[in-house]
Amino acid sequence: MTSEVRAIQTFVHEAQASIKTRPVPRPAEYLDAADAAELRQIGAQLLQAVDTLNQTGDARIELKIESKGLGEFLAEQIMPLKQKQFLSEMALGYLAAHLEAFTTDYLIAVLSGNPQTLKSKSTITIEEIADVTDLEGLWQRIAEKDVHALGYGGIDDIQTYFDKRFNIRLDTFHAWQNLRELMCRRNLIIHNQSRVDQIYRQKVQYKGSATRLITTAEYVSEAADIIIEYFSFVHSAIKFKLNLR
């Protein structure tokens, strides 16, 4: 799992490097005087939007570009930036999925390999174990059922599970809040087009004025490092708690 996270990290850096912004041509070769004047007007509108954003925390702007040449010029400069943003967002989604997969797979392995950890008041039906042929298969099936619901929860549900099942506090991980933020950010990207909502603000105690999050390759790289450190933290905590070699 760690090697896959590293592969995503490397891919993002290599792919970002391959997306190049075209050199800005000299105005005399590309834009005439009218185009240049319109570009200055657009610049003034953008600066006004920035001022509004800083003052109110929200700003929306609709630009109408009259010049075809100017439109092509702006598209050539902006498109690579958008491509890098899309790439970073997709990579973060993959990283979050690997974190969730690690958590469920690791827990099933630990629980089924240490049946004493499965003690609980939960029940299992005959139908659910009818095709089990040996005791190891039974522990595996019980562990899968116990962990199954985590796949539909969030990072805080995982913390609650570790606390109740193993008396392990995941929030003692040095980058726990960063881990929570990246998982919440992934949800914003998927479900809200990166727009900051009240749920995100409450969960990560976000006090900033940005209305849309920008996810960069640097952010994704740092997220990969944090996730790998989290894998190691969880493994070490489980080994210590269960006295495993």
N, C-alpha and C positions, 0 to 999 in steps of 0.2 A: 504493500500500500504506500509506503514511503517513497519507493522508486517512482510510482505513478504520479505522486504529487510533485516530485522533482521534475518529472518529464513535462508536466503542465507548466511549471515555472519556467523551464528552459524554452518551451514552445512559445510562450507569450513574448519573451524577450526577442527570440529570433524572428517571429512573425512581425512584431512591432518594428523591428529594424528594417524589414523588407518593404514597409509602407512608407513611401517617401512623398514629401510635399514638393511639388514642382517649384523650381527657383522662380522668384517673383520677377517678371520681366520689367524692363524699363517702360514707363508710361508711353513714351514716344513710339515704341514698337507695338504697343498693345491697346492703349486707351487714348482717346482724343480728349480735348479740353472739356467737352461736355461730360464725358465719362468720369474724368477726374473730379469735376465739381459734384457730380452725383455721389461719388465715393466719399468725398468729404462730408456731404450731407448725411450719408448713412453712418459715418463715423460719429457725428454729433448726436444722432439718435441713439446709438449704442452707448455712448458716454452718459446720456441722460437716463437710459435704462439702468445703468450701473448705479448712478446716484439714487434713483428711486429704490433699487434693490437694497442698498445700504441703509436707507432711511426707513423703509417699511417691511423689508424681508420678503418682498414679492414684486416681480416686475414682468410684464408681458409686452412684447413688441412685435408689430407686424410690419415687415419691410416690403415695399413694392419697388422693384428694380425695373427701370424703364429700358436701360441699355442692355441689349443682348450680349455685347462684348463684356460688359461689366459683370453680368450674371455668370458668364462662363468663367471669368477670372476668379470670382469669389468661390464658385463651385470647385474649381481646381485646388484652391487653397484650403477649403473647409472639409471637403470629402475625406482626405486622409485622416484628419482629426476625428471625424465621426467613425471611420473604420477602426481606428485604434481603440476608441471608446467601446464599440460593439465587441471587439475581440477581448478586451479586458473583462467586460461583463460576462461574456460566455465562459471565459476561463475561471472566473470566480464561481460561477454556477457549478462547474465541474469540481472545483476544489471542495465546495460545500457538500456536494453529493458524495465525494470520497470520505469526508469526515463522518457523514451519517452512516455510510456503509461500513466504515471501520468500527464505529460504535456498536452497531448491531452484530456484525460478524464476530467481533472480539468478545462481546458479552456472551453470545451463544457458545463460543468455544470455552470460555471460562466456566460458565454455569454447567454445561454438559460434562466437562471434565472434572468438576468438583461438585458432585450432587448435593453435598451438605449445604451449599449456598442456595439451593432451590426450595428450601423449607418455606412454606407460606400457606395461607388458607385458600389459595386459588384452587380451582377444580379443573379436571380434564375428563372428557367423555370417552366412553368405550369406542365410539365411532372415530374419534380423533387418533386413537392409538391402535385401531384394528389391524393395520398393516405393519405394525412394528414387530420385528422378529427377534430382537434381543434387548438386553437391559441398556446397552449403550444407545441404541436407537430410541428407547423410551426416554432417557435423559435428554437426548437431542431434541425430541419432539416437545417435551415439557419446556425446555429452555427456549425454543423457538416461539412457543406460545407466550411465554413470559415476556419476551423482548419485543414481540411483534408490534405492540401498540406504540413503541418508541418511534417507529418509522413514520408515524403520523403526527408526532408531537414536535416541539421545538427544542432548542438548546437548553432551556430552563427545565424542561421535562426530563432531559437526560441527566441534568444535575440532581434533580429530585430522586431519580431512580438510583443513582450511585450512592446517594446519601442514605436512602432507606435500606437498600439491599446490602451494601458493603460498609456503610458508615464512612464513606470517602467524600470529602468536600472538594468538588471540582473547582469551586471558586477560590481555592487556595493556589491554583495554577497561576503563575505570575502574569500571564496575558489573558486571563479569563474574560475580562471586559472587552478586549480586542476580538476575542473569539466570538463573543455574543454579538458584537457589532457587525462582524463580517457575515454572520448567519442572517441577521436582520436585514443587512444591506442586500444579500442575495434575494430575500423575499420581496424587497422593494423593487429590485430590478425585474423580477419575474411577474409580479402582480400589480405593480404601480408605475412601471416605466421610469424607475429611479426617483420618482417624486417623493419627497419627504412627507410622511403623514404623522398623525398623532400617535399611532402605535409605535412607530420607530422612535419618535421623540421620547416617549415614556420609557420604552425598554432600555434605551442606551443613554438616557438623560441628555439628549442632544439639545443644546441651547443656541446653536448657530442660526443664522438667518437664511441659509441656502434653502431653496425650495426644490432643488434637484441635485442629487449626488453625482459627482464625477468620479468614475473608477478608472484609475490609471494602471499601467503596467507595474509601476513601482509599488502601488498598493497591493496588487495581486502577488507580487514576489514576497512582500512582507507577510501576506496572509499565508502563503505556502510554508514559510519558515515557522510561523506560529502553529500551524496545524501539525507539522512534523514534531515540534516540541511537545504539543499536546498528546500525540500518540505515545511518546516516550514517558510523559508524566503519568498517563493512565496506566501504562504497563508497569511502571515502577510502583505505583500506588497499590495495584492489585497484587503484585508479587509480595509486597511487604504485608499487606492485610491478610493474605491467605497463606503466608509463609511458604511461598513457592520458590523453587530454585531456578 
